[in-house]
Amino acid sequence: MAFVAHSKDGKEALIARLRRFVEDSDLSFYEIASRIETSGTILSMWLARTAQPDGKELSEIERFLSRNDSLLTEAARPRSEFVKKSFD
């Protein structure tokens, strides 16, 4: 799924998805930044809303999130589900 909408709302929604992924993922902050092909400093600025990604960066974010949606889905599950599955 390519990021096409460059509207303000589209950018904010994409950054919100990225923020959720960062918060819920087991990947380190710097590993996520690396996979988006940016620095930890820039990622931090995007999440803090002190800078906005450009078109190319938005495409990288969308590509990263699309490839890692399953990780986000798993990370968003309550930990009790993982514990339950390990004992089933």
N, C-alpha and C positions, 0 to 999 in steps of 0.2 A: 504494500500500500504506500504509494508515494505521497509526500506532503505537498498539496497543491494550494490550499487556501492560505494566503499570506495576510489575511485580515487580522486585525487586532485580536478579535475573539479566537480565531484559529491559532494564533501564536500563544495566547494565554492558555488555551486548552491543552496544547502540546506541552508547554512548560509545566502545567499542572500534572500531566501524566508522567513527565520526567521526574518531577519532585516526588510523586508517589512512589515511583520505581526506586529512586535513591533512598527514600525512607524505609521502604519495605524489603529491599534487596539484601542478599547476603554478600553481594559484591562490594568491594571497597569503593569509596567515593572516587579515588584516583583511578581505579580500574574502569569505572563507568566513564569517567572523563576520557581516558585513553581510548576506549572503544567507540566513543563519539568523535574521536580525533580532535580533541581539544585539551586544554590544561585544566587542572583542578581549580585554578584561580578563576578562569573564565566560567566554568560550570557553576562555581559558587556565586559569581556575579549574576548569572542568568536566574538562578534560583532565588536570589535576594532581590531580583528585579532592578538591579543597578545597571544592568546592560541587557541588550536584547540580541539574540542570535540573528545573523543575516540569513538570506535565502538558502545558501549552501549549507550553513550550519543547521537550519531547520530541517533540511532534507536528511542530513546525517542523524539528527535526533529521531526523526520519524523512522528511518531505516533501522536504527538501533532498537527502538521500542517495538517495531514490527517483528524483528528477529527474536526479541526477548520477551514477548508478551506472555509466554508460558511461564517464564521465571517470575514475572510480576503476579500472575494469577496464583502461582504456588506460594509466593512470598506474602500475598495478601490474605491467605487462609489463616485462620486461627491456629496457633501452634498445637492445640489439642488434637486437631485432625492428624497432624504428623505423628504424634504420640500414639493415637488410636491405631493408625495404619501400621505402625511398627510392631504392635502387639497382636494384630489380627492374623 
